[in-house]
């Protein structure tokens, strides 16, 4: 993730622009197994002040994930913005305290000359990943009917097997005796 390393000591005070193209390799680095493919453009605006770095992250593109219902590919459009603030030359005790309190405010040690913005970019996209991923959530999207039918048929055949399996009869008798 060296490409996301920004050496702020070499920058003059003021606004600096950075652009990144992110794919699934980026999400793999953070061990995110939900993202199968990604094409995201990230624009990062860094405003350097004497003791503060204000970073505005804007990202847009698509994330491809697996539908939780039909196991098909579902493509989610993403469009987000996120702000991160780095407090430069912070005292050591403030740094430890900040790690427990807030994710978008970072304290940087006085002997540190660069910051890596990869985690901040990753955090900005975590809010774009839904808890339940379904084809139906996308405009004009629909789950694969063939796969849904196969799953339903498999579930009903499994229920029938459980009911007719003689190995379970003795267990059912035990359960009925307890009642």
URHU-V229140 format. One record per pair of residues at least 12 apart in sequence whose ideal C-beta (glycine too) atoms are under 8 Angstrom apart, sorted by the first residue. I is the first residue (numbers start at 1). GAP is how many residues later the second one is. Records with the same first field share a line. If there is no record, write none. Layout:
# URHU-V229140
I: GAP + GAP
This chain:
# URHU-V229140
1: 28 + 115 + 117
3: 17
4: 16 + 112 + 113 + 114 + 117
5: 109 + 110 + 111
6: 12 + 40 + 108 + 109 + 110 + 111
7: 106 + 107
8: 38 + 40 + 45 + 78 + 80 + 105 + 106 + 107
9: 104 + 105
11: 35 + 37
12: 36
13: 35 + 36 + 37
14: 33 + 34
15: 30 + 31 + 32 + 33
16: 29 + 30 + 31 + 32
17: 26 + 27 + 28 + 29
18: 25 + 26 + 27 + 28 + 99
19: 22 + 23 + 24 + 25
20: 21 + 22 + 24 + 101
21: 18 + 19 + 20 + 21
22: 16 + 17 + 18 + 19 + 20 + 37 + 39 + 99
23: 14 + 15 + 16 + 17
24: 12 + 13 + 14
26: 12 + 92 + 95 + 96
27: 95 + 98
29: 89
30: 89 + 92
32: 90 + 97
34: 31 + 32 + 95 + 99
35: 28 + 29 + 30 + 94
36: 28 + 29 + 30 + 37
37: 26 + 27
38: 23 + 24 + 25 + 26
39: 22 + 23
40: 19 + 20 + 21 + 22 + 23 + 38 + 85
41: 18 + 19 + 20
42: 15 + 16 + 17 + 79
43: 14 + 15 + 16
44: 12 + 13 + 14 + 73 + 77
45: 13
50: 38
51: 36 + 37 + 38
52: 33 + 34 + 35 + 36
53: 32 + 33 + 35 + 55 + 62
54: 29 + 30 + 31
55: 28 + 29 + 30 + 31 + 62 + 65
56: 25 + 26 + 27
57: 24 + 25 + 26 + 27 + 60 + 63 + 64 + 67
58: 22 + 23
59: 19 + 20 + 21 + 22 + 23 + 62 + 65 + 66
60: 17 + 18 + 19 + 20
61: 16 + 17
62: 13 + 14 + 15 + 16
63: 12 + 13 + 15 + 62 + 65 + 66
64: 12
65: 64 + 68
66: 67
67: 66 + 67 + 68 + 76 + 77
68: 64 + 65 + 66
69: 65 + 66 + 67 + 74 + 79
70: 65 + 73 + 74 + 77 + 78 + 81
71: 73 + 76
72: 63 + 71 + 72 + 75
74: 59 + 60 + 61 + 63 + 64 + 67
75: 63
76: 52 + 53 + 54 + 57 + 61 + 62
78: 47 + 50
80: 44 + 45 + 47 + 48
81: 43
82: 22 + 38 + 41 + 42
83: 21
84: 20 + 21 + 22 + 33 + 36
85: 19 + 20 + 21
86: 20 + 21 + 22 + 29
87: 18 + 19 + 20 + 21
88: 20 + 22
89: 19 + 20 + 21
90: 17 + 18 + 19 + 20
92: 17
94: 13
95: 12 + 13 + 14
103: 20
104: 16 + 19
